[in-house]
Amino acid sequence: MNLEQRVYKKLLVVPKGQITTYGELAKAV
């Protein structure tokens, strides 16, 4: 759950324009 929370936090910090974050999230899941 730590990794998931970390990615979620990054998604919130990173702007919506960055699709790379979404890809990382899918990879983590």
Secondary structure as the mmCIF struct_conf table of DSSP 4:
data_model
#
loop_
_struct_conf.conf_type_id
_struct_conf.id
_struct_conf.beg_label_comp_id
_struct_conf.beg_label_asym_id
_struct_conf.beg_label_seq_id
_struct_conf.end_label_comp_id
_struct_conf.end_label_asym_id
_struct_conf.end_label_seq_id
HELX_RH_AL_P HELX_RH_AL_P1 ASN A 2 VAL A 13
BEND BEND1 VAL A 14 VAL A 14
TURN_TY1_P TURN_TY1_P1 LYS A 16 GLY A 17
HELX_RH_AL_P HELX_RH_AL_P2 THR A 20 ALA A 28
#
